[in-house]
C-alpha cells in the first residue's frame, strides 16, 4: 500500500487552504496535509528531510528567490507547486516543479499533485506502474469510464463478484478507495486519457 503524500500548504488565506484541503481529501488519494503561513514556517516542518510536496503562492518567494533556491538545494527530496491566483513573472514561476491555478478543476489539481509527488520520493515510481495485473488494469479502465460492477463483468465476461474482488485488490495495491481517486490514478499512470472521460 502507498505511503501517504505529505503535503505542506503554505497559504495565508484560510478559505483557499480549506478549499484545497477539501479537494485533496475528497480525491481518495492518501495524504497528510499541514498548513504553514510563511516559508520560514514551512522550512521548520522540512527539517527531517522527508519528501514533502509544498504548495505555495509565488508571492511568498518573490523577494526571497536566493533563499528559495537554497531551501530547494538543502531539501532536494521535496517538490514545490506554485499556487497561481495572480499574474506572476514566468521567471519566478519557473523555479517551481509545477503550477496549479485557482481556476483549475479538482481533477486537474489532483493530477498535478499526484504527478509531482510520484516524481518525488513519496512513491516508488519504478514499482508503481507495474503493481496491477493486466486484468486489474482492465477493470480499472472500465471503472474510470463510469461502468458499474455488473457492466464491467459483462464486458470482461466475468461475474460481478469477481469484479468486486479485483476492485478490492486495486484498492489494496494503490491505497485509493474512491472511484474518483482511482480514475485520477489511471490518468496519472497513462492507463486512460483525460479527454476520454465524460
N, C-alpha and C positions, 0 to 999 in steps of 0.2 A: 504494500500500500504506500502511496506517496506521502512524503513529509508535507506538512502544510507550507504554503508560501508565507514567509514572514514579510509583511508589508508595513512600511512606515509612511503614513500620510502626513506630510509637513504642510499644514494649512491653518491659516488664522480664522477662516470662516467656518463656524460650526455647521451652517447649512450645507456648504459644499462637502465638508468632511462626512457628515451624516448621510448625504445622498450617495457619495462614492462608496462608503462602507456598506450601505444597503445593496447597491448594485453588486459589490463583490460577494457579500454574504448570501444573496439570492441566487448566485451563479451555480452553487453546488460545488465549487472548487474549494478544497480545504485551504484555509488561510487563517493567519493570526494578524490582526490589524492593530497597530499602535499609532496614536496621534502625537505629533510634535508640532510646536508652534514656530520654532526657528530652526535654522540649520545647526546652530550650536546644540540645541536640544536633540536634534536628530543624531548628531555625532555621538552624544552620550549613550544612545541606545546601541550604537555600532561598535562599541569597544571590544566586544567578543570576537569581532571579525567574522561572524557567521554571515552567510549570504542574506542580504535584505533586498527587497525591491522597494525603492523610495520614490514616492510620487510627490512632486512639489512644483510650485509655480516658479518659472524662471526669474520672477521679480525678486525672489529671496537670494539669488546669487548674482543679481545684476551688477552690483558694486563690489562683489567679492569673488570674482572669477579666478583669481590666483589661488585663493583659499579653497575654492571648489575643486580646482584641479589637484591640489594637494590631498584633499579628502579622498578623491577618487583613486589617486595613486596609493594612498595608505590602506584603503579598503577595496581592493580590486575585485573581490567576490560579489560586491553589491552592484546593483543596476539602478539607474536613475531614469525616471519617466517624467517628462515635463508636463505639467497640467496647464494647458493653454486656455485662458479666458480673456486675454487682451492680445494686442499685437506686440510681438517681441522681435528684436533683431534676429535674423536667421543665424548669425554667428553665435549668438547666445544659446539659442535652442539646439544648435548642432552639437553642443557639449554634452547633451543628454543621449542616452541609449535609444530612447523612443519618445513619442509625444502623444498625448491624448487631448482632445478638445472637449470643452464643457458641453458642446452640442452633439458629440458623438453618441451613437446608440449604445445601450448597455452591452449588446453583443460585441460591438467593436472594441469597447473599453476592456472587456474581459479578455478578448482575443489578444489585444496588445499586451496586457499584463501577463497573460499566460506565456506568450512568445518570449517576452523579456525574461521572465522567471525561468523558463525552460532553458534558455540560452545561458543562464547563470548556473549556480551550483545547487539550487534548491531541489532540482530533479536530476536524476541520472539520465541524460538525454540519449546516451548510447543504448541503454536498455529499454527505455521508454517506448520507442517506436515499435518494438517487436514483442511487447508483452502480451498482446491479444492474439488469440488464434485466428485463423482465416475465417472460421465460422462466426466467432465473436465479432469480427470486423463487419461481416455481412449483416449481422443483427444490429450492430451499432449504426451502420449506414441507413438501414430501414427505419430504425428508431428515430434518427435525426430527421428523416423525411416525414415524420409525424404518424407513422403507421402504428396501429395497436398490436398487442401481442398476437392476437388471432390473425391479423392481416400479415404480420411478419412470418408467422408459422405457415400460412397458406402459400406465401411467395417462396419460402425456402423448403417447402414440403416437410415440415417438422411440426410437432404438436405445440400448442400454446404453452404447455408446461415446460417443454424443452427450451422455448424462447425465454421463459421466466428464469430458468436455470442459467442460461447464457447471460442474461441481464445481471443476475446476482454475481456471476463471475467477473463481468465487466466492471461492476461497481467495486468489487473487492480489489481488483487489479489496479484500477485507476484512482480509487478513493473518492469518486464522484457519484453522488446519489441521484441528482435531479436529471430529468431528460434534457433540460436546457443546458446544464453543465456538461453533459455527455456530448451534446451537439457541438458546443464550443470546443470541446476536446477533439472531436472528429475534424472540425475545421482546422484547428491548430496543427493537427497531425497530418493534414492534407489528405484525409480519407474521403472528405467530401468538399465541395466548393461552396463558398458562402452564397454565391449568386444562384445556386441550385435549390436553396431553401426557400420555402414560401411562408 
